[in-house]
Amino acid sequence: MSLRTVIQSIFFVFIFSIISCFHKQDNTQNTNGTSSYKQIQARGELRAVTIVNSTGYYIFRGIPAGFHYDLLKKFAEHLNVNLRIVVASSIDDAYQMIADNKAEILAIDLTVTQSRKEFLSFSVPLFQTSQVLVYRNGTSNPFLQKSSVIGLSNLISNISVHVPSSSSFIETLKDFAHKKRKKIKVIEVENKYQEDLIRMVADNKADYTVSDQHIANLICKNIGNLNYSVQISQIQDIAWAVEPGSKMLLTELNKWLSEFKTTGLFRYLYKKYYQSPEKEEYTRNYLLSNKRHQISAYDAILKKYAPSIGWDWRLLASLIYQESQFKLDLTSRKGAFGIMQMMPRTAQYFGIDSTSSAEQQIVAGIKYLKFLEKNFNDIPDSFERIKFILSSYNSGPGHTLDARRLAEKYQKNPNIWNKNVDSFVLRKAYPKYYRDPVVRHGYSRGYESFKLVYEVLERYNHYCNLIPY
């Protein structure tokens, strides 16, 4: 082989390698554009990161609620997947969760800015708002012309403004200070949302803060003694965000949002969470009390007795909400009564009746749960065992044990609930299964038990997000 031929061969190998490299990069980019969406579909679950506050995601009378929570539920329904909420302690924490693929969507009141576009891809706007300065009535007015709306050039120097860390408010204030040569000290506060800083201003712990106008409209007039009439930014877009490579997910999200925003339900949700008198009252109570950390009036009792069966008290609270919504005087059509909805015969065995106190009923309910657990001691995973106990609490242990036997017969895992035993709880409504020789307790509708397990655990996840242990 001639030297020329060798050189040509090396050259073509080199060119082929470069082309292959570019081809691989193109394929990687294409894969990145669709991977998040495909992972959501394959997993059957949409993971969304949000921040706990009085409008976006919180607990109200024992159930999760909030503007972003309700919208996320609707989007998850559109995708035909389950929704899993992940809570961030700060905006920076939320950014990191998106970057680390711990969530696919960042769902908060997020202002669209050029700096954020460098590491996030934004959805179509949810709505628009502006930023306003919040200060106490009687505080030296930071504006020389009180009638000014924008009027930033009239702002006096040497004021300190508290803002949430990494918020868009920092950019607004620093940009103004630079352009107008004013001295404004921007104090970044970690792990606080704008509503918390408004409360600090009201409590004379800070002189000034900045808020989105729709939040100020909701909060300031209900706390009292606050002024938020001075607008310090132009109208800005509020949107959700995804990781920049999630092109297919963003396309689907934008398509859905564009359609959903035209519906009466979207307008209702916006008014419900940002404008209604009921919401104003709730927000005031949320900010002025410790109820944000409370599930029910029985939390102390649950914390006292739940450890006796090794349960998180919030899991027990979720079961009680499922059964009675914490109503002590509730009686079902079948005769189950009280906060734990125990049938009279079972209640009598555990020493209570309809006149027993809430604490006595909860203690009896816990004893019953402990009794049920004995039927499933052979299940090695303790959390998996809880699913079988929850099913049994609804329909009795016999039907759940039947479903385990059916699962084993049909070569499914009798120690795993999801996509194993749960399907046979449902199938016990059909003659082929409830007449099977391994079944000892006959027909069972099954759906209520099936639904209870998943709803109790889903609500428990929200309680863990929202309520400290």
N, C-alpha and C positions, 0 to 999 in steps of 0.2 A: 504494500500500500504506500502510495506516494505521500510526501509531507503535505502537499496541497490537499489531498483527500482527507488526511487526518485532521488538518486545520478546519476544513469544511464540516467535518463530522462533529468536532468539538463546538463549532459555532452554532450548528443546528440544534445540538443538545442544549446549549446555553439559551438559545431563543425559545425552545420548547419549554424549558424550565421556567422562564419568565412568564410565558403565556399561561402555563399551568398555575403558577402562583397567583396571577391576576384572576384566573378562573375560580380558584379556590376562595379568593377574597370576595369575589362577586357572589359566589354561592353562600358564603358566610353572611354577607350583608342581606341577601334575600331571606336566608333562614332567620336572621335576627328580626326581620320585618314581620315575620309570621309566627315566630316561636311563642310569644306570650299568649296570643289568641289560641293557638293550638294546644298549649299547655293547660289553659283554662278549660277548654272543651274536654281534653283527655282526663283532667283531674276532676271535672264536674264541679269546680269551685272557683269563684272569683274572689281574689283577696284584695281588699281595699284598705288603705291606711288613712286614718283620720285623727282628729284631736278632740278630746272631750271638752265640750262647752255647753252653754245653755241653749244653743240654737241648732248646732249641727249633729250632735250625738250625745245622748244623756238618758237617764232613767226617769220615767214618769209613771207613778203609781204601779211600780213593779215591772214595767215593760220598757224595752229600748225604744227611743223615739229620736226625732231630729230631722231637719231638712235634708242633710246629706245622706243620712241613714235611709230615709224613705225613698230618695231617688236611687240610691244604690240597690235597694231591694227590687225596684222596678227594672233597673238595667239587668240585674242578675236573672230576673224572670224572663226578660227578653232573650237572654243568652241561654235560657233553660239550664241554669246551673245554680248551685247553692252559693250563698254569700258568706264570706268570713271577714269580719272586721278586725283589723289590727290597729291598736292604739299607739300613737306616737306621743312622747312627752314634750316635744318641741317641733318647730318647723324643720330644723336641721336633722332631727331624728327621722322625720318623715321623708326628707330627701334621701337619707341614707338607706332607708328601707326600700325605696324604689330602686336605688342604685344596686343594692344587694339582692334584688329579685325576691324580697320577702313580701312584696305586694305589687300588684299590677297597676293600680289606680291610686292617685293621691286626691282625696276628696275632702277639701276644706274650702273656706272662703279665700281662695288664693288669687291675689292680684297678678295679672299678666304684666311682666316687665321684661325689658330687653336682657337684663342680666340673668334672669331665670331661664330665658329661652336658650341659653348656652348649655344647659344640662337637663332641661325638661321640654317635652312637647305638650302644648296646651290643647285642650278641647275647644270646641266652639264656646263662646261665653254663656254662662248660666244667666247672668244678668250684669248690670253695670251699676257702679256707685262712684262716689268721690271720697276723698279723705278730709276729715275735719279735725280741728284742734279742740280738745276738751279741757275745760278748766272750771273751777268753782266760781259761782257768782260772788262778787266781792274781791276776788283775786285781781291784782293789777292787770287791766286789760292789755294783752300783748299787742293790740292793734291801736295805733293812734287815731285811726278813723273807724269808729265802731260800725259805721254803715257799710264798710268794705266787705265784699263777698270773697273775692280772691285776695286782693290787697296785700300780697306778700311783701311788697316793697315797703310797707308801712310797719312791718314787724320790728319791734325794738330788739336790741341785742341783749346778751347775757341772761338768757332764760335756759332752764334745764327741762328737757322733755323726756319722760319715761316712755319707752316703747318696747314691744316684745322683741326678743333677740331674733335676728335674721328676717325681720318683717320688712315689707316694702316701705313702711313708714320711715325707716332709716334712710333709704335712698332719697325719698322725697325731701326730708329735712336737710340732709347733707348737700344735696344738689342746690337747694335754695340758699343755704349758708354760703356756699362757694360763689354762686352767681351774684348774690346781693351783698357779699362781704359783711355778713352779720355773724355775730358770735352766738351760736346755739349749741349748748351741750346736750348731746344725745346720749341718754343713759339706757343701755340695753339690759333688759330684765330677762333672765333665764326662766323657762318653764312657766311663763305667764301668757295668757291670751289677752286680747284687747279689753274684754269685759272685766278681767281682773284688775287691769290698770285703771280703768274707769272707776272702779270701786276704790282703788288706792287714792285717786284724786278726791273722790267724795269724802273719804275718811281723813283727808288732810295729810296723807302720807306721801303725796306727790303733788306738785303744782300743775303740771300739764301732761297730757298724753295725746296721742293721735288715734283716731278710730275711723273705720269705714262708716260712712254716713248712715247706712241702713242699720248698723249695729247701734250707733249713737242714738238714732231715732227710737229704737226699741228700749234702750237701757236708761239713758240719762233722765228722761222725764219721770221714770218710775223710782229712781233713787232720790231725785230732788237736788236742788241747789247746784245744778250743773249747767254750764253753757256750752253749746256745741254749734253755734251759728256761723262760725268762721270756717270757710272752705279753703283748704290749702293745696288742693290738687285739681286737675281737670278730671273729667269723667274717665273712669278706668274699667276695664273688663275684669270680671271675676269668673274663673274657670277651674275645671279639674285638669290634672296633668298625668302623663304617663312617661315611661322611659323613652328616650328619643328613638330607639330601634323598634318600638312596638307599633309599626305602621298599620298593620292589619287591625289590631285592637283599636287604635285611634280612629281609623276609618269607620269601624262599626259603631264606636261610641258616638262619634260626631253625627252619623246618620240617625242613630236613635235619639240623641239629644235634640237635634234639629226638629224632629217630628214631635217629640214629647213636649217641648217648650210651647207648642201651639195648642196644647190641650187645656181643658178646664182644670184637670187634675193638677197640672204644674202650677197654674195660677193659684189654685186653692192651697197647695203646699207652701208656696212662697208667702201668701197672706197668713196662713196658719202659724208659721214659724217666725215671721219677721214683723207682722203688722197687727195681729189680732189682740183685742183687749185681754183675752185669756192668757195669751203668751206673755204679754207685758206683766201680768200679775205673777205668772210662774217665774219669769226671769228675775223679778224683784226678790221673790222668796228664795230663789236659787242662790242669788248673790249675797243675801242678807242672813242666810242660815246655813246649817250643816246638812240640810236635807239632800244635798247633791251626793252625799256619801251614805244614803239610807235607802234600803229596798222597801222595808215595811216597818210597821210599828212593833213588830215582833223580832227584830234583828238581835236584840240582846239575848232573848230566850234561845234563839237558834244557835248563836255563838256559844251559849252555855252547854247545850246538850248535843249538838252535832258531833263533837269529838268522840262521844261514847260509841259511835259506830264507825269512826274513822272517815266521816264525810266532811267535805268543805261545807261550811254553813250556807254558802251561797248556792250550792247544789240543792240542799234541802229547801231553801227559799224558792228555788225555781220549781221544784216539785209541788210545793204548797200553792204557788201561784197557779200552776196548771190545774190543780184540783179545785181551788176555792177562790182564787184571786184575793186571798187573805181575809175572806168574809167569814166571820165566826158563826153567823146565824144562817148560813146557806144550807139548804136541804135539796137534794136532787130528786128527780122523778122516781128513782129506784130506792130512795130512802137513805142514801148516804148523807151524812150530816157533818157540819162543823168545818173547821179550818183544814183538817186532814181528810175530810170526806170519807170517813170510815163507815162501813155498813154496820147496822145495830148489833148484829151477832158478833162480828169481829171486835167492835168497840167494847161490848160487854166482857168479852174474854180478856181484854187488856184494861178493864177497870174504869171505863168512862161512859158517859152518856151525853145527851144533847145539852145538859145543864153544866157540864164540866167547863172549867176555865180554858182559855187558849193555851196556857202553859201545860195543863194536864192533858189536853188533846195532843199537843205536840210531843210530849213525852210518850204517850200511848202510840202515836204514829211511829216514833223512832223504835219503840219496842217491836212493832210489827215489821218494820224494815229489817231489824236484826233477825227476827224469826224467818223472814223470807230468804235472807242471805244463806241460811243453813242448807237450803236446797241447792246452792250453787257453789259450795266450798271447793268443788273439784275444778273450778275454772281458775287457772293460775294467775291471770292478769286481774288485779284488783279493780281497775277502772272498767275493764270489759265486763267484769262481774256486775258492776252497778247497772249496766244496761239491762241485764236479765232481771235484776231486782225491780227496776222501774217498770218493766213489762208486767211483772207479777203483781206489782202494787195495783195495777189497773184491772187485771183479769184473773188474778190468782195464780199460784205457782204451777198448778196442774197443766194449764194450756201452754205455758212457756216450756215446761219439761217435755210435753208432747212435741213441740216444735224442734227441740234439741234432738229428740229421737228420730224425727223425720229427716232432719239435716244429716245426721249420721248415716241413715239408710240410703240417702241419695248422694252420698259421698261429698258432703259439705262439712265444714268444721263446726262441731257442736259447741265449741268454746268461743266462737267469734260471732258477734251479732250482725254487723254490717255485711250485707250481701251473702249471708250464710243463714243463720237461724231466723233473722227478721223476715225473710221471704216465706218461710214455712209458718210463721205466725199468721201471715196473710192467707196462705193456702189452706189453713184449717177451716176456712169458710166453704170449701168445695168437697163434695162427697168422696172423691178419689182419695183425699188426704184424711178427712176426719173419720173415714171408715177403715183406714189402714190398720192392720193388726197391732202396729207399735203405738197407736194412739189410744190413750186410756181415758180421756176426758171428753171425747166427742167433739161436737161442733163448737166453733168459736168464730165470731165475726172477725176478730183480730185487728181490724184497722185501727181501733182506738188505742190499743196497746202499742202497735207499730208507731203511730203518730206521736203518742205521748213520749216515747223514748227520744225521738229526734227533736221534738219541740222543747222538752226539758233541758236537753244537753245544749241546744242552740242558745236558749235563754241563759243558761249557766255561763256559756262563753261570754255573752254580753255582760253579765253581772261581774265576771272576772275582769273584763275590760274597764268597767266603770266604777266598781266599788272595791275599796281596799279590803284586804283579808282581815 
